[in-house]
């Protein structure tokens, strides 16, 4: 009975490790996608704002 419990726990561990790896990799992919989309949105906003400021400054200099 003890050997059966030990083998069962080993089986559970062996099945939990790949599941944990898959879960962590999925979380990493989702986080990376969210981070990239957020960074792209912020960058585009800053870029357009900077261009707008440059245009306004050029008009003010004139």
CHARMM-style PDB file with segment names, atoms N, HN, CA, C and O in Angstrom:
ATOM      1  N   UNK     1       0.838  -1.210   0.000  1.00  0.00      PROA
ATOM      2  CA  UNK     1       0.000   0.000   0.000  1.00  0.00      PROA
ATOM      3  C   UNK     1       0.872   1.259   0.000  1.00  0.00      PROA
ATOM      4  O   UNK     1       0.604   2.213  -0.730  1.00  0.00      PROA
ATOM      5  N   UNK     2       1.918   1.245   0.830  1.00  0.00      PROA
ATOM      6  HN  UNK     2       2.135   0.470   1.423  1.00  0.00      PROA
ATOM      7  CA  UNK     2       2.807   2.415   0.878  1.00  0.00      PROA
ATOM      8  C   UNK     2       3.485   2.607  -0.478  1.00  0.00      PROA
ATOM      9  O   UNK     2       3.618   3.733  -0.960  1.00  0.00      PROA
ATOM     10  N   UNK     3       3.914   1.494  -1.093  1.00  0.00      PROA
ATOM     11  HN  UNK     3       3.806   0.580  -0.702  1.00  0.00      PROA
ATOM     12  CA  UNK     3       4.566   1.591  -2.407  1.00  0.00      PROA
ATOM     13  C   UNK     3       3.586   2.158  -3.434  1.00  0.00      PROA
ATOM     14  O   UNK     3       3.969   2.945  -4.299  1.00  0.00      PROA
ATOM     15  N   UNK     4       2.326   1.753  -3.331  1.00  0.00      PROA
ATOM     16  HN  UNK     4       2.015   1.113  -2.628  1.00  0.00      PROA
ATOM     17  CA  UNK     4       1.311   2.255  -4.263  1.00  0.00      PROA
ATOM     18  C   UNK     4       1.144   3.767  -4.105  1.00  0.00      PROA
ATOM     19  O   UNK     4       1.044   4.496  -5.092  1.00  0.00      PROA
ATOM     20  N   UNK     5       1.115   4.233  -2.833  1.00  0.00      PROA
ATOM     21  HN  UNK     5       1.196   3.640  -2.031  1.00  0.00      PROA
ATOM     22  CA  UNK     5       0.958   5.671  -2.585  1.00  0.00      PROA
ATOM     23  C   UNK     5       2.166   6.420  -3.133  1.00  0.00      PROA
ATOM     24  O   UNK     5       2.018   7.488  -3.727  1.00  0.00      PROA
ATOM     25  N   UNK     6       3.372   5.860  -2.934  1.00  0.00      PROA
ATOM     26  HN  UNK     6       3.492   4.992  -2.452  1.00  0.00      PROA
ATOM     27  CA  UNK     6       4.585   6.529  -3.415  1.00  0.00      PROA
ATOM     28  C   UNK     6       4.565   6.612  -4.939  1.00  0.00      PROA
ATOM     29  O   UNK     6       4.896   7.651  -5.511  1.00  0.00      PROA
ATOM     30  N   UNK     7       4.177   5.516  -5.595  1.00  0.00      PROA
ATOM     31  HN  UNK     7       3.908   4.672  -5.130  1.00  0.00      PROA
ATOM     32  CA  UNK     7       4.131   5.534  -7.064  1.00  0.00      PROA
ATOM     33  C   UNK     7       3.053   6.500  -7.552  1.00  0.00      PROA
ATOM     34  O   UNK     7       3.235   7.172  -8.567  1.00  0.00      PROA
ATOM     35  N   UNK     8       1.940   6.570  -6.840  1.00  0.00      PROA
ATOM     36  HN  UNK     8       1.792   6.024  -6.016  1.00  0.00      PROA
ATOM     37  CA  UNK     8       0.874   7.499  -7.226  1.00  0.00      PROA
ATOM     38  C   UNK     8       1.360   8.945  -7.092  1.00  0.00      PROA
ATOM     39  O   UNK     8       1.108   9.774  -7.966  1.00  0.00      PROA
ATOM     40  N   UNK     9       2.061   9.240  -5.987  1.00  0.00      PROA
ATOM     41  HN  UNK     9       2.266   8.566  -5.277  1.00  0.00      PROA
ATOM     42  CA  UNK     9       2.573  10.598  -5.802  1.00  0.00      PROA
ATOM     43  C   UNK     9       3.610  10.928  -6.876  1.00  0.00      PROA
ATOM     44  O   UNK     9       3.660  12.054  -7.369  1.00  0.00      PROA
ATOM     45  N   UNK    10       4.441   9.938  -7.237  1.00  0.00      PROA
ATOM     46  HN  UNK    10       4.400   9.023  -6.836  1.00  0.00      PROA
ATOM     47  CA  UNK    10       5.413  10.179  -8.312  1.00  0.00      PROA
ATOM     48  C   UNK    10       4.696  10.463  -9.620  1.00  0.00      PROA
ATOM     49  O   UNK    10       5.092  11.360 -10.365  1.00  0.00      PROA
ATOM     50  N   UNK    11       3.645   9.708  -9.905  1.00  0.00      PROA
ATOM     51  HN  UNK    11       3.323   8.980  -9.301  1.00  0.00      PROA
ATOM     52  CA  UNK    11       2.878   9.923 -11.135  1.00  0.00      PROA
ATOM     53  C   UNK    11       2.253  11.322 -11.136  1.00  0.00      PROA
ATOM     54  O   UNK    11       2.269  12.019 -12.150  1.00  0.00      PROA
ATOM     55  N   UNK    12       1.705  11.718  -9.990  1.00  0.00      PROA
ATOM     56  HN  UNK    12       1.691  11.152  -9.166  1.00  0.00      PROA
ATOM     57  CA  UNK    12       1.093  13.049  -9.893  1.00  0.00      PROA
ATOM     58  C   UNK    12       2.149  14.122 -10.124  1.00  0.00      PROA
ATOM     59  O   UNK    12       1.909  15.086 -10.851  1.00  0.00      PROA
ATOM     60  N   UNK    13       3.326  13.956  -9.503  1.00  0.00      PROA
ATOM     61  HN  UNK    13       3.521  13.172  -8.913  1.00  0.00      PROA
ATOM     62  CA  UNK    13       4.404  14.921  -9.685  1.00  0.00      PROA
ATOM     63  C   UNK    13       4.804  14.995 -11.159  1.00  0.00      PROA
ATOM     64  O   UNK    13       4.975  16.085 -11.704  1.00  0.00      PROA
ATOM     65  N   UNK    14       4.953  13.841 -11.798  1.00  0.00      PROA
ATOM     66  HN  UNK    14       4.815  12.955 -11.355  1.00  0.00      PROA
ATOM     67  CA  UNK    14       5.377  13.823 -13.203  1.00  0.00      PROA
ATOM     68  C   UNK    14       4.327  14.464 -14.105  1.00  0.00      PROA
ATOM     69  O   UNK    14       4.674  15.041 -15.135  1.00  0.00      PROA
ATOM     70  N   UNK    15       3.054  14.373 -13.738  1.00  0.00      PROA
ATOM     71  HN  UNK    15       2.772  13.903 -12.901  1.00  0.00      PROA
ATOM     72  CA  UNK    15       2.021  14.997 -14.561  1.00  0.00      PROA
ATOM     73  C   UNK    15       1.864  16.479 -14.213  1.00  0.00      PROA
ATOM     74  O   UNK    15       1.449  17.273 -15.057  1.00  0.00      PROA
ATOM     75  N   UNK    16       2.194  16.854 -12.969  1.00  0.00      PROA
ATOM     76  HN  UNK    16       2.532  16.209 -12.283  1.00  0.00      PROA
ATOM     77  CA  UNK    16       2.044  18.257 -12.559  1.00  0.00      PROA
ATOM     78  C   UNK    16       3.149  19.112 -13.169  1.00  0.00      PROA
ATOM     79  O   UNK    16       2.912  20.265 -13.529  1.00  0.00      PROA
ATOM     80  N   UNK    17       4.361  18.554 -13.290  1.00  0.00      PROA
ATOM     81  HN  UNK    17       4.553  17.617 -12.997  1.00  0.00      PROA
ATOM     82  CA  UNK    17       5.488  19.364 -13.783  1.00  0.00      PROA
ATOM     83  C   UNK    17       5.236  19.871 -15.210  1.00  0.00      PROA
ATOM     84  O   UNK    17       5.347  21.077 -15.431  1.00  0.00      PROA
ATOM     85  N   UNK    18       4.903  19.019 -16.188  1.00  0.00      PROA
ATOM     86  HN  UNK    18       4.813  18.039 -16.008  1.00  0.00      PROA
ATOM     87  CA  UNK    18       4.632  19.560 -17.529  1.00  0.00      PROA
ATOM     88  C   UNK    18       3.423  20.483 -17.562  1.00  0.00      PROA
ATOM     89  O   UNK    18       3.412  21.469 -18.300  1.00  0.00      PROA
ATOM     90  N   UNK    19       2.396  20.165 -16.761  1.00  0.00      PROA
ATOM     91  HN  UNK    19       2.405  19.365 -16.162  1.00  0.00      PROA
ATOM     92  CA  UNK    19       1.238  21.065 -16.718  1.00  0.00      PROA
ATOM     93  C   UNK    19       1.645  22.433 -16.177  1.00  0.00      PROA
ATOM     94  O   UNK    19       1.202  23.464 -16.684  1.00  0.00      PROA
ATOM     95  N   UNK    20       2.491  22.438 -15.147  1.00  0.00      PROA
ATOM     96  HN  UNK    20       2.851  21.600 -14.735  1.00  0.00      PROA
ATOM     97  CA  UNK    20       2.979  23.703 -14.609  1.00  0.00      PROA
ATOM     98  C   UNK    20       3.802  24.463 -15.633  1.00  0.00      PROA
ATOM     99  O   UNK    20       3.688  25.683 -15.752  1.00  0.00      PROA
ATOM    100  N   UNK    21       4.635  23.735 -16.376  1.00  0.00      PROA
ATOM    101  HN  UNK    21       4.728  22.744 -16.280  1.00  0.00      PROA
ATOM    102  CA  UNK    21       5.440  24.393 -17.408  1.00  0.00      PROA
ATOM    103  C   UNK    21       4.544  24.997 -18.487  1.00  0.00      PROA
ATOM    104  O   UNK    21       4.777  26.118 -18.939  1.00  0.00      PROA
ATOM    105  N   UNK    22       3.521  24.251 -18.895  1.00  0.00      PROA
ATOM    106  HN  UNK    22       3.331  23.341 -18.528  1.00  0.00      PROA
ATOM    107  CA  UNK    22       2.598  24.771 -19.914  1.00  0.00      PROA
ATOM    108  C   UNK    22       1.870  26.000 -19.382  1.00  0.00      PROA
ATOM    109  O   UNK    22       1.695  26.984 -20.101  1.00  0.00      PROA
ATOM    110  N   UNK    23       1.442  25.941 -18.111  1.00  0.00      PROA
ATOM    111  HN  UNK    23       1.584  25.141 -17.527  1.00  0.00      PROA
ATOM    112  CA  UNK    23       0.727  27.073 -17.517  1.00  0.00      PROA
ATOM    113  C   UNK    23       1.618  28.311 -17.467  1.00  0.00      PROA
ATOM    114  O   UNK    23       1.196  29.413 -17.816  1.00  0.00      PROA
ATOM    115  N   UNK    24       2.872  28.104 -17.019  1.00  0.00      PROA
ATOM    116  HN  UNK    24       3.215  27.208 -16.735  1.00  0.00      PROA
ATOM    117  CA  UNK    24       3.799  29.240 -16.911  1.00  0.00      PROA
ATOM    118  C   UNK    24       4.089  29.816 -18.293  1.00  0.00      PROA
ATOM    119  O   UNK    24       4.140  31.035 -18.458  1.00  0.00      PROA
ATOM    120  N   UNK    25       4.282  28.943 -19.291  1.00  0.00      PROA
ATOM    121  HN  UNK    25       4.240  27.953 -19.157  1.00  0.00      PROA
ATOM    122  CA  UNK    25       4.579  29.449 -20.635  1.00  0.00      PROA
ATOM    123  C   UNK    25       3.371  30.202 -21.201  1.00  0.00      PROA
ATOM    124  O   UNK    25       3.533  31.230 -21.857  1.00  0.00      PROA
ATOM    125  N   UNK    26       2.166  29.693 -20.948  1.00  0.00      PROA
ATOM    126  HN  UNK    26       2.035  28.857 -20.415  1.00  0.00      PROA
ATOM    127  CA  UNK    26       0.974  30.401 -21.420  1.00  0.00      PROA
ATOM    128  C   UNK    26       0.860  31.767 -20.752  1.00  0.00      PROA
ATOM    129  O   UNK    26       0.562  32.764 -21.410  1.00  0.00      PROA
ATOM    130  N   UNK    27       1.099  31.809 -19.441  1.00  0.00      PROA
ATOM    131  HN  UNK    27       1.341  30.999 -18.907  1.00  0.00      PROA
ATOM    132  CA  UNK    27       1.046  33.089 -18.733  1.00  0.00      PROA
ATOM    133  C   UNK    27       2.087  34.051 -19.296  1.00  0.00      PROA
ATOM    134  O   UNK    27       1.811  35.239 -19.469  1.00  0.00      PROA
ATOM    135  N   UNK    28       3.291  33.534 -19.585  1.00  0.00      PROA
ATOM    136  HN  UNK    28       3.514  32.569 -19.444  1.00  0.00      PROA
ATOM    137  CA  UNK    28       4.352  34.393 -20.122  1.00  0.00      PROA
ATOM    138  C   UNK    28       3.955  34.933 -21.496  1.00  0.00      PROA
ATOM    139  O   UNK    28       4.188  36.104 -21.794  1.00  0.00      PROA
ATOM    140  N   UNK    29       3.359  34.085 -22.330  1.00  0.00      PROA
ATOM    141  HN  UNK    29       3.171  33.133 -22.088  1.00  0.00      PROA
ATOM    142  CA  UNK    29       2.959  34.531 -23.670  1.00  0.00      PROA
ATOM    143  C   UNK    29       1.864  35.588 -23.568  1.00  0.00      PROA
ATOM    144  O   UNK    29       1.911  36.605 -24.260  1.00  0.00      PROA
ATOM    145  N   UNK    30       0.881  35.346 -22.706  1.00  0.00      PROA
ATOM    146  HN  UNK    30       0.843  34.520 -22.143  1.00  0.00      PROA
ATOM    147  CA  UNK    30      -0.216  36.312 -22.553  1.00  0.00      PROA
ATOM    148  C   UNK    30       0.324  37.634 -22.009  1.00  0.00      PROA
ATOM    149  O   UNK    30      -0.069  38.703 -22.476  1.00  0.00      PROA
ATOM    150  N   UNK    31       1.234  37.566 -21.010  1.00  0.00      PROA
ATOM    151  HN  UNK    31       1.554  36.698 -20.630  1.00  0.00      PROA
ATOM    152  CA  UNK    31       1.789  38.789 -20.433  1.00  0.00      PROA
ATOM    153  C   UNK    31       2.606  39.545 -21.469  1.00  0.00      PROA
ATOM    154  O   UNK    31       2.530  40.770 -21.558  1.00  0.00      PROA
ATOM    155  N   UNK    32       3.392  38.804 -22.255  1.00  0.00      PROA
ATOM    156  HN  UNK    32       3.453  37.809 -22.183  1.00  0.00      PROA
ATOM    157  CA  UNK    32       4.216  39.464 -23.275  1.00  0.00      PROA
ATOM    158  C   UNK    32       3.324  40.141 -24.315  1.00  0.00      PROA
ATOM    159  O   UNK    32       3.606  41.260 -24.744  1.00  0.00      PROA
ATOM    160  N   UNK    33       2.244  39.461 -24.721  1.00  0.00      PROA
ATOM    161  HN  UNK    33       2.015  38.552 -24.372  1.00  0.00      PROA
ATOM    162  CA  UNK    33       1.341  40.050 -25.713  1.00  0.00      PROA
ATOM    163  C   UNK    33       0.689  41.321 -25.161  1.00  0.00      PROA
ATOM    164  O   UNK    33       0.616  42.335 -25.854  1.00  0.00      PROA
ATOM    165  N   UNK    34       0.215  41.264 -23.910  1.00  0.00      PROA
ATOM    166  HN  UNK    34       0.274  40.440 -23.346  1.00  0.00      PROA
ATOM    167  CA  UNK    34      -0.412  42.439 -23.302  1.00  0.00      PROA
ATOM    168  C   UNK    34       0.603  43.565 -23.161  1.00  0.00      PROA
ATOM    169  O   UNK    34       0.287  44.726 -23.420  1.00  0.00      PROA
ATOM    170  N   UNK    35       1.834  43.222 -22.747  1.00  0.00      PROA
ATOM    171  HN  UNK    35       2.091  42.279 -22.536  1.00  0.00      PROA
ATOM    172  CA  UNK    35       2.867  44.244 -22.567  1.00  0.00      PROA
ATOM    173  C   UNK    35       3.203  44.908 -23.900  1.00  0.00      PROA
ATOM    174  O   UNK    35       3.343  46.128 -23.975  1.00  0.00      PROA
ATOM    175  N   UNK    36       3.331  44.096 -24.950  1.00  0.00      PROA
ATOM    176  HN  UNK    36       3.217  43.105 -24.889  1.00  0.00      PROA
ATOM    177  CA  UNK    36       3.691  44.652 -26.261  1.00  0.00      PROA
ATOM    178  C   UNK    36       2.577  45.554 -26.775  1.00  0.00      PROA
ATOM    179  O   UNK    36       2.847  46.639 -27.290  1.00  0.00      PROA
ATOM    180  N   UNK    37       1.325  45.116 -26.642  1.00  0.00      PROA
ATOM    181  HN  UNK    37       1.105  44.235 -26.224  1.00  0.00      PROA
ATOM    182  CA  UNK    37       0.221  45.936 -27.145  1.00  0.00      PROA
ATOM    183  C   UNK    37       0.126  47.241 -26.350  1.00  0.00      PROA
ATOM    184  O   UNK    37      -0.114  48.302 -26.926  1.00  0.00      PROA
ATOM    185  N   UNK    38       0.316  47.163 -25.018  1.00  0.00      PROA
ATOM    186  HN  UNK    38       0.511  46.301 -24.551  1.00  0.00      PROA
ATOM    187  CA  UNK    38       0.253  48.374 -24.203  1.00  0.00      PROA
ATOM    188  C   UNK    38       1.401  49.308 -24.569  1.00  0.00      PROA
ATOM    189  O   UNK    38       1.205  50.515 -24.703  1.00  0.00      PROA
ATOM    190  N   UNK    39       2.604  48.745 -24.730  1.00  0.00      PROA
ATOM    191  HN  UNK    39       2.763  47.763 -24.621  1.00  0.00      PROA
ATOM    192  CA  UNK    39       3.761  49.577 -25.066  1.00  0.00      PROA
ATOM    193  C   UNK    39       3.561  50.216 -26.440  1.00  0.00      PROA
ATOM    194  O   UNK    39       3.897  51.384 -26.635  1.00  0.00      PROA
ATOM    195  N   UNK    40       3.013  49.456 -27.393  1.00  0.00      PROA
ATOM    196  HN  UNK    40       2.740  48.507 -27.234  1.00  0.00      PROA
ATOM    197  CA  UNK    40       2.793  50.012 -28.729  1.00  0.00      PROA
ATOM    198  C   UNK    40       1.789  51.156 -28.655  1.00  0.00      PROA
ATOM    199  O   UNK    40       1.971  52.187 -29.301  1.00  0.00      PROA
ATOM    200  N   UNK    41       0.718  50.973 -27.858  1.00  0.00      PROA
ATOM    201  HN  UNK    41       0.571  50.135 -27.333  1.00  0.00      PROA
ATOM    202  CA  UNK    41      -0.284  52.026 -27.742  1.00  0.00      PROA
ATOM    203  C   UNK    41       0.342  53.281 -27.123  1.00  0.00      PROA
ATOM    204  O   UNK    41       0.146  54.392 -27.616  1.00  0.00      PROA
ATOM    205  N   UNK    42       1.094  53.086 -26.041  1.00  0.00      PROA
ATOM    206  HN  UNK    42       1.253  52.183 -25.641  1.00  0.00      PROA
ATOM    207  CA  UNK    42       1.715  54.241 -25.373  1.00  0.00      PROA
ATOM    208  C   UNK    42       2.702  54.914 -26.305  1.00  0.00      PROA
ATOM    209  O   UNK    42       2.756  56.142 -26.381  1.00  0.00      PROA
ATOM    210  N   UNK    43       3.491  54.105 -27.021  1.00  0.00      PROA
ATOM    211  HN  UNK    43       3.447  53.108 -26.959  1.00  0.00      PROA
ATOM    212  CA  UNK    43       4.498  54.679 -27.920  1.00  0.00      PROA
ATOM    213  C   UNK    43       3.835  55.474 -29.036  1.00  0.00      PROA
ATOM    214  O   UNK    43       4.294  56.564 -29.378  1.00  0.00      PROA
ATOM    215  N   UNK    44       2.759  54.937 -29.608  1.00  0.00      PROA
ATOM    216  HN  UNK    44       2.386  54.052 -29.330  1.00  0.00      PROA
ATOM    217  CA  UNK    44       2.095  55.650 -30.696  1.00  0.00      PROA
ATOM    218  C   UNK    44       1.488  56.949 -30.163  1.00  0.00      PROA
ATOM    219  O   UNK    44       1.538  57.980 -30.834  1.00  0.00      PROA
ATOM    220  N   UNK    45       0.914  56.900 -28.954  1.00  0.00      PROA
ATOM    221  HN  UNK    45       0.873  56.063 -28.408  1.00  0.00      PROA
ATOM    222  CA  UNK    45       0.351  58.126 -28.366  1.00  0.00      PROA
ATOM    223  C   UNK    45       1.453  59.163 -28.164  1.00  0.00      PROA
ATOM    224  O   UNK    45       1.301  60.320 -28.553  1.00  0.00      PROA
ATOM    225  N   UNK    46       2.573  58.741 -27.549  1.00  0.00      PROA
ATOM    226  HN  UNK    46       2.697  57.801 -27.233  1.00  0.00      PROA
ATOM    227  CA  UNK    46       3.667  59.681 -27.309  1.00  0.00      PROA
ATOM    228  C   UNK    46       4.215  60.216 -28.625  1.00  0.00      PROA
ATOM    229  O   UNK    46       4.544  61.397 -28.735  1.00  0.00      PROA
ATOM    230  N   UNK    47       4.311  59.332 -29.631  1.00  0.00      PROA
ATOM    231  HN  UNK    47       4.043  58.373 -29.541  1.00  0.00      PROA
ATOM    232  CA  UNK    47       4.889  59.755 -30.906  1.00  0.00      PROA
ATOM    233  C   UNK    47       3.999  60.811 -31.567  1.00  0.00      PROA
ATOM    234  O   UNK    47       4.492  61.833 -32.044  1.00  0.00      PROA
ATOM    235  N   UNK    48       2.680  60.558 -31.594  1.00  0.00      PROA
ATOM    236  HN  UNK    48       2.279  59.727 -31.206  1.00  0.00      PROA
ATOM    237  CA  UNK    48       1.784  61.528 -32.220  1.00  0.00      PROA
ATOM    238  C   UNK    48       1.796  62.827 -31.417  1.00  0.00      PROA
ATOM    239  O   UNK    48       1.755  63.914 -31.994  1.00  0.00      PROA
ATOM    240  N   UNK    49       1.853  62.721 -30.087  1.00  0.00      PROA
ATOM    241  HN  UNK    49       1.886  61.838 -29.618  1.00  0.00      PROA
ATOM    242  CA  UNK    49       1.876  63.929 -29.267  1.00  0.00      PROA
ATOM    243  C   UNK    49       3.152  64.718 -29.550  1.00  0.00      PROA
ATOM    244  O   UNK    49       3.124  65.943 -29.673  1.00  0.00      PROA
ATOM    245  N   UNK    50       4.279  63.995 -29.653  1.00  0.00      PROA
ATOM    246  HN  UNK    50       4.302  63.000 -29.553  1.00  0.00      PROA
ATOM    247  CA  UNK    50       5.536  64.678 -29.933  1.00  0.00      PROA
ATOM    248  C   UNK    50       5.471  65.371 -31.290  1.00  0.00      PROA
ATOM    249  O   UNK    50       5.899  66.516 -31.432  1.00  0.00      PROA
ATOM    250  N   UNK    51       4.929  64.665 -32.289  1.00  0.00      PROA
ATOM    251  HN  UNK    51       4.582  63.734 -32.173  1.00  0.00      PROA
ATOM    252  CA  UNK    51       4.810  65.284 -33.611  1.00  0.00      PROA
ATOM    253  C   UNK    51       3.915  66.516 -33.538  1.00  0.00      PROA
ATOM    254  O   UNK    51       4.190  67.535 -34.171  1.00  0.00      PROA
ATOM    255  N   UNK    52       2.830  66.410 -32.750  1.00  0.00      PROA
ATOM    256  HN  UNK    52       2.606  65.582 -32.235  1.00  0.00      PROA
ATOM    257  CA  UNK    52       1.944  67.558 -32.614  1.00  0.00      PROA
ATOM    258  C   UNK    52       2.662  68.727 -31.959  1.00  0.00      PROA
ATOM    259  O   UNK    52       2.506  69.874 -32.378  1.00  0.00      PROA
ATOM    260  N   UNK    53       3.453  68.433 -30.923  1.00  0.00      PROA
ATOM    261  HN  UNK    53       3.579  67.501 -30.582  1.00  0.00      PROA
ATOM    262  CA  UNK    53       4.197  69.499 -30.265  1.00  0.00      PROA
ATOM    263  C   UNK    53       5.184  70.133 -31.239  1.00  0.00      PROA
ATOM    264  O   UNK    53       5.347  71.352 -31.264  1.00  0.00      PROA
ATOM    265  N   UNK    54       5.841  69.293 -32.043  1.00  0.00      PROA
ATOM    266  HN  UNK    54       5.708  68.302 -32.022  1.00  0.00      PROA
ATOM    267  CA  UNK    54       6.818  69.833 -32.982  1.00  0.00      PROA
ATOM    268  C   UNK    54       6.127  70.758 -33.980  1.00  0.00      PROA
ATOM    269  O   UNK    54       6.633  71.831 -34.310  1.00  0.00      PROA
ATOM    270  N   UNK    55       4.953  70.318 -34.456  1.00  0.00      PROA
ATOM    271  HN  UNK    55       4.542  69.446 -34.188  1.00  0.00      PROA
ATOM    272  CA  UNK    55       4.224  71.133 -35.425  1.00  0.00      PROA
ATOM    273  C   UNK    55       3.821  72.465 -34.779  1.00  0.00      PROA
ATOM    274  O   UNK    55       3.962  73.527 -35.385  1.00  0.00      PROA
ATOM    275  N   UNK    56       3.316  72.391 -33.539  1.00  0.00      PROA
ATOM    276  HN  UNK    56       3.202  71.528 -33.047  1.00  0.00      PROA
ATOM    277  CA  UNK    56       2.905  73.620 -32.861  1.00  0.00      PROA
ATOM    278  C   UNK    56       4.101  74.533 -32.645  1.00  0.00      PROA
ATOM    279  O   UNK    56       4.001  75.747 -32.822  1.00  0.00      PROA
ATOM    280  N   UNK    57       5.238  73.948 -32.260  1.00  0.00      PROA
ATOM    281  HN  UNK    57       5.319  72.962 -32.116  1.00  0.00      PROA
ATOM    282  CA  UNK    57       6.417  74.783 -32.032  1.00  0.00      PROA
ATOM    283  C   UNK    57       6.869  75.441 -33.336  1.00  0.00      PROA
ATOM    284  O   UNK    57       7.268  76.606 -33.341  1.00  0.00      PROA
ATOM    285  N   UNK    58       6.807  74.695 -34.437  1.00  0.00      PROA
ATOM    286  HN  UNK    58       6.484  73.749 -34.433  1.00  0.00      PROA
ATOM    287  CA  UNK    58       7.209  75.270 -35.725  1.00  0.00      PROA
ATOM    288  C   UNK    58       6.297  76.447 -36.068  1.00  0.00      PROA
ATOM    289  O   UNK    58       6.764  77.494 -36.517  1.00  0.00      PROA
ATOM    290  N   UNK    59       4.982  76.265 -35.851  1.00  0.00      PROA
ATOM    291  HN  UNK    59       4.603  75.415 -35.486  1.00  0.00      PROA
ATOM    292  CA  UNK    59       4.063  77.361 -36.151  1.00  0.00      PROA
ATOM    293  C   UNK    59       4.319  78.545 -35.222  1.00  0.00      PROA
ATOM    294  O   UNK    59       4.232  79.699 -35.641  1.00  0.00      PROA
ATOM    295  N   UNK    60       4.633  78.256 -33.965  1.00  0.00      PROA
ATOM    296  HN  UNK    60       4.704  77.318 -33.625  1.00  0.00      PROA
ATOM    297  CA  UNK    60       4.889  79.352 -33.033  1.00  0.00      PROA
ATOM    298  C   UNK    60       6.171  80.082 -33.403  1.00  0.00      PROA
ATOM    299  O   UNK    60       6.251  81.302 -33.266  1.00  0.00      PROA
ATOM    300  N   UNK    61       7.176  79.346 -33.872  1.00  0.00      PROA
ATOM    301  HN  UNK    61       7.112  78.354 -33.983  1.00  0.00      PROA
ATOM    302  CA  UNK    61       8.433  80.002 -34.257  1.00  0.00      PROA
ATOM    303  C   UNK    61       8.179  80.926 -35.448  1.00  0.00      PROA
ATOM    304  O   UNK    61       8.700  82.040 -35.504  1.00  0.00      PROA
ATOM    305  N   UNK    62       7.362  80.442 -36.412  1.00  0.00      PROA
ATOM    306  HN  UNK    62       6.939  79.537 -36.366  1.00  0.00      PROA
ATOM    307  CA  UNK    62       7.023  81.295 -37.542  1.00  0.00      PROA
ATOM    308  C   UNK    62       6.230  82.503 -37.049  1.00  0.00      PROA
ATOM    309  OT1 UNK    62       5.842  83.355 -37.848  1.00  0.00      PROA
TER     310      UNK     62
END
